[in-house]
Amino acid sequence: MRHVDMGHHRARVLEGSVRIDVTPANAGWDFLSFAVLELQPGQSHRAQLDGEETAIVPLSGAGIVTADHETFALSRTSVFEQMPCIVYAPPKTAITVTVADDAGGPFEFAIGSAPAEGKYPIRLIEPTQMRQELRGGGQAYRHVNHVLAPPIDAERLILYEVYVPRGTWSGWAPHCHDGRDGSPYLEEVYYFRLDPGNGFVMQRNWRDDENFDEMFAARDGEAVLVTKGYHSSVACPTSHMMFLNYLAGELYDTERRTPPCFDAEFTWIHDNWDLNAWELPVVQVPT
């Protein structure tokens, strides 16, 4: 019988300001922390991590981020309308996120961290610095923004925002980064948003060479943890899917360019996304 750890699927908490909270202690891993917070006008969130770098990504609304003596205004109408500006902070930085009393609505943002030494300074990372690419093809064609990934410097954190049309897949051929099959070791959170928000996504994490096979249905504003194995996700036919990835692990600094390992059983499709594609109907009543 396969074992599924339901703690790898995180539903959205509706009370308080913390909507999602992933830590090494509650995830059972070593490097990555991730949270989504929603602050109301007049509220603040404070953090200081002496041994970790931190990245803050706005999701909707407007807020002020103070990192030591530097202040940054972050805002975003929607993850489906604008690319983000991101605040990066090294270890030992006192961080405060504040929403003005007259903001007119809440500020929702993601904040994540990973072990670091303090190599890079506090700074605002703007969309003009972020590499964009289109990946895949056929029913796995998607748009990837490297919001904190090479060529943008960090010590361990890697962040992507990925846009997937309704009814299609991301992460195909399936890939892994759990330190096996020649892959690097990286821990990963998928934070999903849907347009419209009444749909769902499916994510599978698995390894065929051991008793590990997880399948989760995630709704708008929920998260799935990838602790090991190959993985891929698909959007339902009526909602477009966006997900924010936070990753961290053994890769350090420029090593963050190291690619994952793809499942060789499925990589043939990279050469021809239309190979053996069906035209409907497939079978018909004999004439």
Backbone bond lengths (Angstrom), bond angles and torsions (degrees), N, CA, C in turn:
res aa  C-N    CA-C-N  psi(-1)  N-CA   C-N-CA  omega(-1)  CA-C   N-CA-C  phi
1 M - - - 1.463 - - 1.527 109.51 -
2 R 1.313 116.77 133.54 1.460 120.06 -179.84 1.528 110.51 -72.98
3 H 1.330 115.25 150.49 1.463 121.05 178.30 1.519 109.17 -106.49
4 V 1.322 116.67 126.28 1.456 122.59 177.93 1.521 108.40 -118.24
5 D 1.318 116.65 121.60 1.463 121.44 177.71 1.525 107.72 -90.55
6 M 1.320 117.27 104.89 1.462 120.95 -176.94 1.519 112.16 -67.25
7 G 1.337 117.44 -13.76 1.457 120.45 173.95 1.513 113.30 -68.24
8 H 1.336 116.65 -11.22 1.462 120.22 176.76 1.523 112.20 -82.44
9 H 1.324 117.14 -4.98 1.468 122.39 171.78 1.525 107.79 -112.83
10 R 1.333 116.71 121.59 1.463 120.59 -176.73 1.524 109.87 -112.86
11 A 1.326 116.16 112.87 1.457 121.73 175.41 1.527 110.02 -74.60
12 R 1.304 115.85 162.23 1.459 122.16 -179.86 1.518 109.67 -80.71
13 V 1.328 117.26 123.04 1.463 122.42 177.18 1.524 108.39 -79.71
14 L 1.322 117.15 131.79 1.463 121.05 -173.70 1.522 113.45 -96.28
15 E 1.324 118.74 -15.83 1.461 121.39 -179.56 1.518 110.82 -103.30
16 G 1.341 115.86 146.60 1.453 120.36 -179.43 1.514 111.40 77.79
17 S 1.322 117.18 -168.03 1.464 121.61 -176.15 1.519 113.64 -98.67
18 V 1.349 117.48 -18.94 1.462 120.75 -177.26 1.527 109.15 -92.15
19 R 1.324 116.90 114.92 1.464 121.85 -177.49 1.537 112.19 -89.90
20 I 1.325 116.94 -40.24 1.461 123.65 177.52 1.528 106.82 -134.11
21 D 1.333 117.25 139.23 1.462 119.93 179.74 1.523 109.08 -142.50
22 V 1.324 116.33 110.82 1.466 122.72 -179.84 1.522 107.77 -120.75
23 T 1.309 116.48 124.00 1.463 122.03 177.66 1.527 108.85 -128.93
24 P 1.338 118.12 161.09 1.466 118.52 174.18 1.533 112.58 -54.93
25 A 1.326 117.15 -35.60 1.462 120.04 -178.64 1.525 111.80 -67.27
26 N 1.349 118.36 -43.65 1.469 118.43 -176.83 1.521 113.26 -90.04
27 A 1.346 117.18 -9.44 1.463 120.33 176.45 1.518 112.46 -97.62
28 G 1.334 117.42 -18.65 1.448 120.98 -178.12 1.510 113.53 75.90
29 W 1.350 116.07 30.66 1.463 119.47 176.25 1.506 110.48 -131.04
30 D 1.342 118.37 -167.67 1.464 120.12 -165.54 1.520 116.36 -117.72
31 F 1.325 118.59 -23.40 1.456 119.86 -167.02 1.531 115.36 -113.80
32 L 1.298 118.19 -45.73 1.466 122.44 -161.77 1.517 113.55 -98.57
33 S 1.359 114.93 132.78 1.460 122.37 167.15 1.520 108.16 -117.91
34 F 1.334 115.99 145.55 1.471 120.78 -176.97 1.519 108.47 -152.39
35 A 1.336 116.18 138.93 1.456 120.63 175.76 1.520 109.68 -148.67
36 V 1.319 115.21 151.85 1.464 122.38 169.34 1.519 106.78 -117.89
37 L 1.338 116.33 127.85 1.461 121.86 179.93 1.520 110.01 -122.31
38 E 1.310 114.96 149.58 1.459 121.83 173.66 1.526 108.15 -127.86
39 L 1.328 115.88 108.10 1.457 121.93 -178.71 1.519 109.82 -99.16
40 Q 1.321 115.97 135.79 1.456 121.88 175.87 1.531 109.83 -85.90
41 P 1.342 117.74 161.70 1.468 119.39 176.74 1.525 111.71 -51.03
42 G 1.337 115.29 132.60 1.449 121.68 -179.34 1.519 114.45 90.82
43 Q 1.325 118.58 -9.29 1.455 121.02 -178.63 1.526 111.34 -92.76
44 S 1.351 114.89 159.44 1.467 121.77 178.86 1.518 109.77 -137.48
45 H 1.317 115.02 157.69 1.467 122.70 172.93 1.517 107.75 -131.91
46 R 1.339 117.21 132.48 1.457 121.83 -178.18 1.524 110.30 -122.48
47 A 1.334 114.82 143.70 1.465 120.33 178.57 1.511 109.40 -152.97
48 Q 1.317 116.40 148.39 1.459 122.19 170.31 1.517 107.66 -150.49
49 L 1.323 116.15 118.34 1.449 122.68 -178.07 1.522 108.45 -116.42
50 D 1.317 116.88 112.24 1.460 120.36 -172.53 1.527 113.15 -73.40
51 G 1.330 118.15 -22.16 1.454 119.94 -177.41 1.511 114.69 -120.65
52 E 1.353 117.51 17.94 1.460 119.62 -174.71 1.524 111.38 -138.93
53 E 1.332 115.38 145.55 1.459 121.94 169.61 1.528 108.28 -85.01
54 T 1.327 116.64 155.72 1.465 122.10 -174.43 1.518 109.62 -135.33
55 A 1.331 115.90 142.74 1.468 121.72 174.11 1.517 108.88 -130.57
56 I 1.342 115.49 132.48 1.463 122.81 -178.78 1.520 108.43 -115.29
57 V 1.348 115.71 126.54 1.466 122.54 -178.10 1.523 108.80 -120.34
58 P 1.333 119.68 118.77 1.461 120.48 176.09 1.528 110.88 -70.58
59 L 1.327 115.93 143.73 1.460 121.82 177.78 1.515 111.51 -112.68
60 S 1.329 117.86 -42.21 1.466 122.00 174.77 1.520 109.14 -163.21
61 G 1.331 115.73 152.38 1.453 120.92 -179.48 1.520 111.95 85.00
62 A 1.343 115.22 -164.99 1.460 120.81 -174.93 1.520 110.42 -137.96
63 G 1.345 115.26 142.04 1.455 120.96 177.72 1.513 110.90 -153.97
64 I 1.322 115.01 169.99 1.461 122.36 179.19 1.523 108.34 -114.53
65 V 1.330 116.70 127.25 1.457 122.16 177.15 1.523 108.52 -108.23
66 T 1.322 116.64 121.35 1.457 121.97 173.88 1.523 108.30 -107.24
67 A 1.323 116.49 122.27 1.458 122.67 179.01 1.520 107.20 -120.48
68 D 1.350 116.33 105.89 1.464 121.82 -168.99 1.526 108.64 54.15
69 H 1.336 118.45 -115.84 1.462 119.61 -177.11 1.524 113.12 -104.64
70 E 1.327 116.99 13.19 1.460 120.91 178.56 1.520 109.89 -107.99
71 T 1.335 115.81 141.66 1.458 121.41 -176.51 1.521 109.53 -124.68
72 F 1.353 115.69 136.01 1.459 122.16 -178.29 1.527 109.12 -132.08
73 A 1.310 116.17 133.74 1.459 121.60 173.77 1.522 108.57 -92.72
74 L 1.335 116.41 121.91 1.452 121.66 177.90 1.525 109.50 -113.99
75 S 1.313 116.54 138.73 1.458 120.69 175.46 1.520 109.54 -154.62
76 R 1.316 114.26 156.24 1.470 120.40 178.84 1.518 108.10 -163.07
77 T 1.316 116.21 129.12 1.457 118.20 179.14 1.528 110.48 -71.37
78 S 1.331 116.54 -41.54 1.462 122.21 -178.52 1.519 108.42 -168.69
79 V 1.328 116.87 151.76 1.465 119.67 175.35 1.519 111.16 -67.15
80 F 1.344 117.52 -16.75 1.464 121.41 179.76 1.530 112.53 -93.25
81 E 1.340 117.12 -1.04 1.459 120.41 -176.89 1.515 113.92 -120.20
82 Q 1.329 118.16 -26.77 1.455 121.14 -173.82 1.522 111.02 -140.60
83 M 1.342 115.28 147.02 1.462 120.06 166.45 1.529 108.54 -77.81
84 P 1.316 117.81 156.15 1.465 119.51 -176.56 1.517 113.00 -92.45
85 C 1.330 115.76 156.08 1.460 122.48 155.62 1.533 106.12 -94.51
86 I 1.319 116.92 139.35 1.465 121.88 -174.73 1.526 109.47 -119.73
87 V 1.326 116.31 139.11 1.458 121.00 172.81 1.520 108.87 -97.72
88 Y 1.340 115.68 125.44 1.456 122.33 175.81 1.525 108.61 -109.30
89 A 1.340 116.30 136.19 1.465 120.76 178.92 1.515 110.06 -136.83
90 P 1.335 118.08 135.78 1.467 121.93 177.52 1.531 111.04 -79.15
91 P 1.343 117.17 175.91 1.468 120.16 176.51 1.527 112.22 -56.38
92 K 1.335 115.07 155.72 1.466 124.88 176.81 1.519 113.04 69.12
93 T 1.328 117.02 17.28 1.467 120.81 178.00 1.520 109.74 -92.50
94 A 1.318 116.35 127.09 1.463 121.17 173.92 1.523 108.30 -79.88
95 I 1.328 116.70 118.22 1.464 122.63 -175.18 1.521 109.55 -114.36
96 T 1.329 116.25 132.31 1.460 121.91 173.00 1.516 108.52 -131.14
97 V 1.322 116.51 128.14 1.462 122.27 174.03 1.517 107.14 -110.45
98 T 1.333 116.34 124.66 1.463 121.90 -174.23 1.520 109.91 -129.10
99 V 1.323 115.55 142.49 1.465 121.70 173.92 1.524 107.77 -112.48
100 A 1.310 116.48 126.11 1.463 121.21 -177.53 1.527 110.91 -62.05
101 D 1.333 114.77 150.64 1.465 120.03 178.97 1.517 112.30 -58.86
102 D 1.336 116.85 -32.74 1.461 121.24 -177.26 1.529 112.18 -102.47
103 A 1.337 117.10 25.92 1.467 120.62 -175.57 1.520 112.83 -64.56
104 G 1.330 117.30 -25.83 1.458 120.12 178.51 1.521 114.03 86.87
105 G 1.317 117.99 -3.87 1.458 120.86 178.80 1.505 110.52 174.94
106 P 1.322 116.88 174.45 1.469 120.86 -176.50 1.527 112.13 -74.11
107 F 1.321 114.79 162.41 1.463 123.11 173.55 1.515 107.14 -116.52
108 E 1.328 115.88 118.34 1.457 121.37 178.54 1.519 108.54 -107.68
109 F 1.324 116.53 133.10 1.455 120.22 -177.14 1.524 109.96 -150.62
110 A 1.332 114.96 157.14 1.464 121.98 172.68 1.513 108.36 -102.77
111 I 1.316 115.83 143.40 1.462 121.59 176.78 1.521 107.62 -137.92
112 G 1.323 116.50 130.56 1.457 120.37 -178.44 1.503 110.67 -144.46
113 S 1.333 116.21 159.96 1.462 120.29 -175.43 1.519 110.48 -149.60
114 A 1.338 113.74 163.27 1.465 121.46 177.87 1.526 108.75 -155.76
115 P 1.323 118.36 156.76 1.467 121.38 -179.19 1.524 112.19 -56.36
116 A 1.323 115.80 137.85 1.467 121.74 -178.38 1.521 109.12 -156.09
117 E 1.333 114.39 167.40 1.459 121.32 -177.28 1.523 113.31 -107.58
118 G 1.330 117.80 -15.78 1.455 120.62 -179.24 1.509 113.79 102.20
119 K 1.307 117.79 31.71 1.464 122.30 -176.38 1.524 112.46 -73.58
120 Y 1.336 117.66 -31.15 1.466 121.07 -173.43 1.530 111.01 -116.29
121 P 1.339 117.98 148.42 1.464 121.63 -172.89 1.528 113.43 -84.84
122 I 1.323 113.66 169.64 1.466 120.62 169.20 1.524 108.23 -60.42
123 R 1.335 116.08 135.70 1.456 117.85 177.41 1.525 111.13 -166.01
124 L 1.329 114.04 161.66 1.455 122.37 172.85 1.521 107.75 -98.08
125 I 1.322 116.98 126.48 1.462 122.64 177.48 1.519 107.36 -102.38
126 E 1.321 116.31 121.92 1.460 121.90 -173.36 1.527 111.28 -104.64
127 P 1.338 117.38 159.83 1.467 120.53 -178.18 1.523 114.46 -55.69
128 T 1.330 117.83 -31.52 1.464 119.70 -179.65 1.522 112.91 -65.17
129 Q 1.337 117.55 -16.67 1.466 122.03 178.17 1.531 112.31 -90.55
130 M 1.327 117.66 -9.29 1.457 122.13 -170.87 1.523 111.06 -94.95
131 R 1.313 115.77 128.89 1.458 120.72 178.35 1.524 109.93 -77.45
132 Q 1.340 116.13 139.70 1.454 122.72 176.07 1.521 109.35 -116.56
133 E 1.326 116.00 147.32 1.463 119.40 174.49 1.522 109.88 -152.95
134 L 1.342 114.77 156.36 1.452 122.58 170.58 1.517 107.13 -105.23
135 R 1.329 116.01 129.28 1.459 121.02 -176.87 1.518 110.59 -117.83
136 G 1.349 115.28 155.93 1.445 121.13 170.81 1.505 113.59 76.22
137 G 1.326 115.53 -151.49 1.446 122.77 -178.32 1.509 109.39 177.61
138 G 1.320 116.35 179.06 1.456 120.50 178.48 1.511 112.14 53.25
139 Q 1.317 115.89 -126.47 1.476 121.77 -179.83 1.521 112.35 -89.25
140 A 1.330 116.52 16.69 1.468 121.28 176.49 1.523 109.71 -137.20
141 Y 1.319 115.16 44.60 1.465 121.64 -179.35 1.518 108.24 -98.59
142 R 1.343 117.55 124.22 1.461 119.90 -174.98 1.523 110.82 -146.82
143 H 1.319 113.68 165.61 1.469 123.95 -176.27 1.529 107.13 -112.55
144 V 1.343 116.60 125.57 1.462 122.15 -175.37 1.526 109.72 -119.92
145 N 1.324 116.59 126.39 1.461 122.65 172.47 1.523 109.16 -107.26
146 H 1.348 115.83 124.72 1.468 121.55 179.78 1.534 107.88 -87.17
147 V 1.334 116.70 81.03 1.457 119.88 -169.82 1.537 112.95 -76.58
148 L 1.331 117.69 -27.26 1.473 122.04 168.89 1.528 107.43 -149.08
149 A 1.300 114.32 69.09 1.461 122.39 -178.94 1.519 106.68 -144.59
150 P 1.327 118.16 159.69 1.457 119.76 179.66 1.534 111.29 -48.91
151 P 1.340 116.62 133.96 1.463 128.13 17.96 1.530 115.70 -88.61
152 I 1.335 119.68 7.28 1.465 121.37 178.26 1.526 108.73 -78.93
153 D 1.329 116.07 131.16 1.458 121.24 -174.55 1.529 112.72 -79.72
154 A 1.324 114.90 140.17 1.460 124.45 166.91 1.522 105.56 -159.96
155 E 1.327 116.55 172.02 1.464 118.67 179.86 1.530 111.78 -86.55
156 R 1.315 117.15 -56.67 1.470 119.10 179.73 1.528 112.97 -125.72
157 L 1.307 119.22 -28.53 1.455 120.75 -175.92 1.526 111.61 -66.15
158 I 1.338 115.25 140.05 1.459 124.23 173.14 1.527 106.66 -134.30
159 L 1.337 117.25 126.97 1.462 121.37 -178.88 1.515 110.25 -129.39
160 Y 1.339 115.05 136.61 1.460 122.21 172.98 1.524 109.16 -131.03
161 E 1.322 116.15 151.63 1.463 122.48 164.03 1.520 106.77 -119.56
162 V 1.336 116.09 127.54 1.458 121.96 -172.55 1.525 108.94 -124.35
163 Y 1.341 115.83 134.23 1.457 123.23 -178.75 1.522 109.40 -115.47
164 V 1.339 115.36 124.09 1.462 121.67 -172.57 1.534 108.61 -126.87
165 P 1.346 118.60 120.82 1.464 120.52 179.03 1.527 112.00 -60.35
166 R 1.303 115.47 152.36 1.462 120.54 -178.01 1.536 111.02 -55.23
167 G 1.330 115.08 141.88 1.448 121.20 177.32 1.510 115.40 75.37
168 T 1.343 118.35 9.45 1.466 119.94 -178.56 1.528 110.95 -122.98
169 W 1.337 114.09 174.22 1.455 122.37 -169.98 1.518 111.89 -107.34
170 S 1.309 114.74 155.22 1.460 121.95 166.82 1.521 108.40 -125.64
171 G 1.344 115.83 150.61 1.450 119.40 179.92 1.514 112.99 73.80
172 W 1.340 116.53 42.98 1.464 119.61 176.97 1.515 108.51 -127.11
173 A 1.284 121.76 127.09 1.454 126.77 5.10 1.539 110.95 -63.67
174 P 1.345 116.46 150.89 1.463 119.71 179.99 1.526 111.29 -57.20
175 H 1.327 115.22 147.10 1.462 120.26 -178.31 1.525 109.90 -132.40
176 C 1.335 115.52 161.70 1.458 120.10 176.63 1.519 109.25 -139.03
177 H 1.332 114.50 156.64 1.470 121.67 175.55 1.532 108.20 -149.87
178 D 1.337 113.75 57.58 1.463 119.62 -177.90 1.520 112.84 -112.49
179 G 1.349 116.08 16.59 1.447 120.01 178.84 1.511 114.35 86.23
180 R 1.334 117.02 2.33 1.463 120.91 178.88 1.521 110.27 -113.31
181 D 1.316 116.49 164.60 1.474 123.11 179.86 1.524 111.78 57.34
182 G 1.326 116.57 29.77 1.454 120.22 179.85 1.506 115.11 80.60
183 S 1.327 117.72 9.72 1.470 121.22 -177.65 1.522 111.25 -90.48
184 P 1.346 117.55 157.04 1.466 120.34 172.03 1.527 110.06 -73.99
185 Y 1.336 116.49 164.31 1.460 120.29 176.37 1.525 109.60 -97.50
186 L 1.342 115.66 116.87 1.455 122.48 177.25 1.522 109.51 -138.77
187 E 1.316 116.26 135.05 1.460 122.14 170.89 1.526 108.14 -91.64
188 E 1.353 116.45 146.89 1.472 118.17 -170.93 1.521 111.37 -145.39
189 V 1.344 114.87 141.16 1.463 123.00 171.02 1.521 108.36 -116.05
190 Y 1.324 115.97 131.22 1.467 122.70 168.47 1.524 107.38 -102.20
191 Y 1.333 116.68 117.17 1.469 121.26 175.67 1.527 107.10 -109.25
192 F 1.337 116.96 116.80 1.460 122.49 -169.63 1.533 112.78 -99.25
193 R 1.331 115.47 138.59 1.460 122.80 166.70 1.520 108.26 -128.57
194 L 1.336 116.31 145.35 1.462 122.27 -174.61 1.517 110.96 -126.93
195 D 1.328 116.07 147.27 1.461 122.96 177.80 1.523 109.30 -136.80
196 P 1.372 118.20 109.61 1.463 126.88 -3.85 1.526 111.83 -70.52
197 G 1.331 114.82 164.37 1.454 120.48 -169.79 1.513 115.78 -80.47
198 N 1.352 118.43 2.24 1.462 119.34 -176.96 1.521 113.13 -92.27
199 G 1.334 118.34 8.50 1.459 121.39 179.51 1.518 112.06 -92.88
200 F 1.324 115.19 -159.35 1.462 120.66 178.19 1.526 108.28 -156.11
201 V 1.333 115.00 165.59 1.459 121.74 174.21 1.521 108.28 -124.28
202 M 1.316 115.72 159.38 1.457 121.55 173.67 1.521 108.24 -117.45
203 Q 1.318 116.16 134.76 1.464 120.84 175.70 1.520 108.78 -129.96
204 R 1.331 114.18 134.10 1.461 120.28 176.32 1.520 109.54 -118.83
205 N 1.344 116.63 132.56 1.468 124.78 172.11 1.524 106.52 -119.73
206 W 1.354 118.30 128.24 1.456 118.20 -175.09 1.525 112.61 -160.03
207 R 1.325 113.31 161.60 1.469 122.36 167.86 1.524 107.10 -138.40
208 D 1.329 116.90 126.44 1.459 120.43 -179.48 1.521 112.36 -74.99
209 D 1.343 117.97 -17.87 1.458 120.68 -176.11 1.525 112.99 -93.17
210 E 1.338 116.94 9.22 1.463 120.32 174.47 1.517 108.86 -155.85
211 N 1.317 115.84 173.29 1.462 120.99 -176.34 1.527 109.93 -82.05
212 F 1.331 115.30 69.29 1.470 120.18 -179.36 1.520 108.59 -140.73
213 D 1.328 115.80 114.03 1.466 120.78 -178.96 1.519 107.85 -157.91
214 E 1.342 115.91 103.69 1.466 121.35 -178.84 1.523 109.34 -111.54
215 M 1.324 116.73 138.17 1.455 122.22 173.78 1.526 108.10 -133.21
216 F 1.345 115.79 123.95 1.456 120.26 -177.31 1.522 110.13 -125.62
217 A 1.323 116.17 141.41 1.461 122.93 167.67 1.515 106.84 -101.16
218 A 1.334 116.85 119.26 1.466 121.25 -178.12 1.517 109.63 -116.06
219 R 1.316 115.29 140.89 1.454 121.61 178.86 1.527 110.46 -101.63
220 D 1.316 115.19 178.30 1.463 121.33 -179.75 1.522 110.45 -57.14
221 G 1.332 116.73 128.07 1.455 121.41 178.37 1.505 114.77 85.05
222 E 1.337 118.41 9.33 1.460 121.29 178.78 1.528 110.39 -105.62
223 A 1.318 115.84 169.83 1.464 121.02 -175.25 1.519 110.50 -134.15
224 V 1.325 114.99 152.68 1.463 122.86 173.74 1.526 107.90 -127.48
225 L 1.333 116.21 135.06 1.460 122.31 178.54 1.525 109.53 -95.71
226 V 1.323 115.97 137.30 1.460 121.32 173.22 1.525 107.32 -108.24
227 T 1.322 115.75 103.83 1.461 121.17 -178.93 1.520 112.05 -92.17
228 K 1.342 115.85 -26.95 1.463 120.47 177.85 1.516 108.39 -170.82
229 G 1.329 114.80 171.35 1.448 120.96 171.80 1.512 115.21 86.71
230 Y 1.328 113.91 174.05 1.464 121.44 172.86 1.524 108.45 -74.75
231 H 1.332 116.59 152.42 1.455 119.48 -177.81 1.519 111.31 -154.08
232 S 1.336 114.30 153.79 1.451 122.72 179.02 1.516 107.89 -161.89
233 S 1.353 116.98 158.99 1.462 121.11 -178.27 1.517 109.96 -140.34
234 V 1.335 115.60 156.43 1.466 121.75 -178.63 1.522 109.39 -141.02
235 A 1.332 115.95 142.73 1.465 122.50 177.56 1.522 109.85 -91.51
236 C 1.327 116.30 145.42 1.462 119.32 175.95 1.535 109.78 -66.08
237 P 1.340 119.14 163.63 1.463 120.81 -172.33 1.526 116.00 -69.09
238 T 1.344 118.98 -10.16 1.463 119.82 -176.44 1.524 114.40 -112.47
239 S 1.331 118.21 0.04 1.470 120.36 -179.56 1.523 110.50 -133.38
240 H 1.335 115.23 133.13 1.452 120.38 169.21 1.532 108.90 -73.54
241 M 1.317 116.26 149.86 1.460 121.57 -175.47 1.520 110.54 -118.49
242 M 1.316 115.74 132.52 1.458 122.08 168.19 1.517 106.44 -122.94
243 F 1.337 116.63 138.07 1.458 117.40 171.54 1.516 110.05 -134.82
244 L 1.325 113.45 144.18 1.458 123.45 174.47 1.521 107.27 -100.78
245 N 1.329 116.59 121.83 1.466 122.45 175.99 1.516 110.50 -101.06
246 Y 1.315 116.60 129.37 1.468 123.04 163.14 1.524 106.29 -111.54
247 L 1.335 116.67 128.12 1.452 122.15 176.56 1.525 109.94 -129.54
248 A 1.322 115.52 150.76 1.465 121.41 171.92 1.513 107.99 -163.49
249 G 1.337 115.16 148.79 1.452 119.46 179.29 1.508 111.64 -177.25
250 E 1.313 115.62 -138.21 1.457 120.66 -174.05 1.526 112.87 -76.37
251 L 1.309 119.00 -22.35 1.459 121.26 -178.59 1.522 109.72 -68.29
252 Y 1.341 115.82 131.96 1.459 120.07 -176.15 1.526 110.55 -124.27
253 D 1.330 115.79 130.22 1.467 123.14 172.54 1.531 110.58 59.07
254 T 1.336 118.64 -120.15 1.465 120.36 -176.51 1.526 112.72 -68.42
255 E 1.347 118.31 -16.74 1.461 120.67 175.35 1.525 111.88 -65.09
256 R 1.328 117.07 -14.98 1.468 121.15 179.38 1.529 112.44 -61.41
257 R 1.334 117.89 -11.91 1.465 121.76 175.48 1.530 112.54 -75.72
258 T 1.320 118.61 -12.33 1.463 122.08 -174.64 1.526 110.69 -61.31
259 P 1.338 118.48 126.87 1.472 119.85 -177.72 1.525 111.69 -77.98
260 P 1.339 117.11 163.03 1.459 120.80 173.50 1.523 110.14 -75.36
261 C 1.328 115.08 -178.31 1.463 122.10 176.11 1.525 108.57 -105.29
262 F 1.339 117.39 132.53 1.463 121.66 -178.79 1.522 110.68 -98.33
263 D 1.321 116.10 148.12 1.453 122.05 178.79 1.527 108.82 -71.00
264 A 1.332 116.38 111.22 1.465 121.40 -173.30 1.524 113.06 -61.16
265 E 1.317 117.60 -20.71 1.464 120.20 -179.85 1.531 112.00 -67.02
266 F 1.323 116.74 -21.15 1.461 120.06 -174.18 1.527 114.18 -117.89
267 T 1.311 118.96 -4.23 1.468 120.26 -173.26 1.523 113.60 -71.66
268 W 1.334 119.02 -11.12 1.464 120.56 176.96 1.529 112.05 -56.04
269 I 1.324 116.53 -29.16 1.460 119.18 -176.14 1.532 112.05 -68.74
270 H 1.340 118.16 -20.63 1.461 120.66 178.87 1.526 111.62 -63.52
271 D 1.329 117.06 -25.00 1.462 120.62 -178.84 1.521 112.98 -82.43
272 N 1.325 116.73 -25.96 1.470 119.88 -178.44 1.520 108.58 -159.70
273 W 1.320 116.23 98.53 1.462 120.89 -176.37 1.534 112.83 -69.08
274 D 1.331 117.77 -14.89 1.466 121.04 -179.01 1.523 112.78 -102.60
275 L 1.324 118.21 1.80 1.456 120.99 -176.97 1.527 110.61 -60.98
276 N 1.338 115.68 127.93 1.470 123.30 178.02 1.522 113.29 60.48
277 A 1.336 116.80 22.89 1.469 119.02 177.34 1.526 110.35 -66.54
278 W 1.305 116.59 141.51 1.462 121.21 -179.77 1.525 111.22 -79.29
279 E 1.316 115.42 150.04 1.458 123.32 162.40 1.521 106.77 -116.20
280 L 1.306 117.27 133.57 1.460 121.69 -174.80 1.528 110.77 -93.51
281 P 1.316 118.07 148.42 1.479 127.75 -0.41 1.521 111.54 -75.70
282 V 1.333 115.86 160.48 1.461 121.15 -177.07 1.529 110.71 -90.34
283 V 1.320 116.81 -53.06 1.464 120.79 176.40 1.521 108.05 -120.01
284 Q 1.307 116.78 146.82 1.469 121.39 -174.57 1.519 110.96 -132.03
285 V 1.320 115.02 163.23 1.452 121.31 175.40 1.527 107.94 -66.04
286 P 1.334 117.23 132.65 1.467 119.00 179.14 1.525 111.85 -60.23
287 T 1.319 115.17 143.40 1.467 119.84 178.03 1.527 110.03 -90.86
